[in-house]
Amino acid sequence: MPVEDANPLPVLPARVANVVTGALTSGGLTGDAFIPLAPDFNISIWGNWTGSIALERSLDGGATWLPYTYSDGTAVAWSLNISTSWAEPEAAIRYRLRAGNITGTANWRLSQ
């Protein structure tokens, strides 16, 4: 069917921005937990830093935090600037980043 006045393209509703940002300058945690509104979300870490930053998630509203791991049990962690996408099939799961012994400044962004 051709696109024309009688058959226009559908217009999708605007997505609500869901963004949490910050900077880490030593070991510690990102501030607020990020709760994805849809299955796919983005993780970006950049700056002039060294050390390790790991992804954690909570299945119980933030009472307990677990390292996000690959299927072999290896924790997901980065020691370089990155920008990647992740998928979460379960609703209301919370995410945060944990820095271990970093020097410099690591800027971060969790978003959709």
C-alpha positions as CSV (number, residue, x, y, z in Angstrom):
1,M,0.0,0.0,0.0
2,P,1.6,3.4,-1.0
3,V,2.1,6.1,1.6
4,E,-0.2,9.0,0.9
5,D,-2.6,11.4,2.6
6,A,-5.2,8.6,3.0
7,N,-2.5,6.1,4.2
8,P,0.2,8.1,6.2
9,L,3.1,6.4,8.0
10,P,2.3,5.6,11.6
11,V,3.6,8.0,14.2
12,L,5.1,6.3,17.3
13,P,4.7,8.0,20.7
14,A,7.8,9.8,22.0
15,R,9.9,7.8,24.4
16,V,10.4,9.1,27.9
17,A,14.1,9.9,28.5
18,N,15.5,7.6,31.2
19,V,19.0,8.7,32.0
20,V,21.3,8.6,35.0
21,T,24.8,10.1,34.8
22,G,27.7,10.9,37.1
23,A,31.4,10.7,37.6
24,L,33.6,8.4,39.7
25,T,36.9,9.6,41.0
26,S,37.8,6.8,43.5
27,G,36.5,3.5,44.6
28,G,32.8,3.5,45.3
29,L,29.3,3.3,43.8
30,T,27.3,5.2,41.3
31,G,24.7,7.2,43.1
32,D,21.1,6.4,42.1
33,A,20.2,3.0,40.8
34,F,19.0,2.9,37.2
35,I,15.8,1.1,36.4
36,P,15.3,0.3,32.7
37,L,11.8,1.1,31.4
38,A,12.2,-1.2,28.4
39,P,14.4,-4.3,27.8
40,D,17.3,-2.6,26.1
41,F,19.5,0.0,27.8
42,N,22.9,1.6,27.3
43,I,26.0,1.8,29.4
44,S,28.8,4.3,28.6
45,I,32.0,5.0,30.6
46,W,34.5,7.5,29.4
47,G,37.3,9.8,30.7
48,N,40.9,9.7,31.7
49,W,40.9,6.9,34.3
50,T,42.5,3.6,35.3
51,G,41.1,0.8,37.4
52,S,38.0,-1.3,37.1
53,I,34.3,-0.6,37.0
54,A,31.8,-3.5,37.4
55,L,28.1,-3.7,36.6
56,E,25.8,-4.8,39.5
57,R,22.0,-5.5,39.6
58,S,19.4,-5.9,42.3
59,L,16.4,-8.2,42.0
60,D,14.8,-7.0,45.3
61,G,14.5,-3.2,45.0
62,G,18.0,-2.5,46.1
63,A,18.2,-4.5,49.3
64,T,20.7,-6.9,47.8
65,W,23.2,-6.2,45.0
66,L,24.8,-8.9,42.9
67,P,27.6,-8.7,40.4
68,Y,26.3,-9.0,36.9
69,T,28.0,-12.0,35.4
70,Y,28.4,-13.9,32.2
71,S,27.1,-17.5,32.1
72,D,30.5,-18.8,33.2
73,G,30.3,-16.7,36.4
74,T,32.8,-14.1,35.3
75,A,31.8,-10.6,36.5
76,V,31.1,-8.0,33.9
77,A,33.7,-5.3,34.4
78,W,35.5,-2.7,32.3
79,S,39.0,-1.2,32.5
80,L,38.7,0.9,29.3
81,N,36.3,3.5,28.0
82,I,33.2,1.7,26.7
83,S,29.7,2.3,25.2
84,T,27.6,-0.8,24.9
85,S,24.0,-2.0,25.1
86,W,22.4,-4.6,27.4
87,A,19.0,-6.3,27.6
88,E,17.0,-7.0,30.7
89,P,13.9,-9.2,30.2
90,E,12.6,-8.8,33.8
91,A,10.7,-5.7,34.9
92,A,11.9,-3.5,37.9
93,I,15.5,-4.8,38.0
94,R,17.9,-2.1,39.3
95,Y,21.4,-1.5,38.0
96,R,24.4,0.4,39.3
97,L,28.2,0.6,38.7
98,R,30.9,-0.2,41.3
99,A,34.3,1.3,40.9
100,G,37.3,-0.5,42.4
101,N,40.6,1.4,43.0
102,I,40.2,3.9,40.1
103,T,42.4,6.9,39.6
104,G,41.4,9.9,37.4
105,T,37.8,10.5,36.5
106,A,35.5,8.0,35.0
107,N,32.3,9.6,33.6
108,W,29.3,7.3,33.3
109,R,25.9,7.2,31.8
110,L,23.1,4.5,32.0
111,S,20.3,5.4,29.6
112,Q,17.5,4.4,27.2
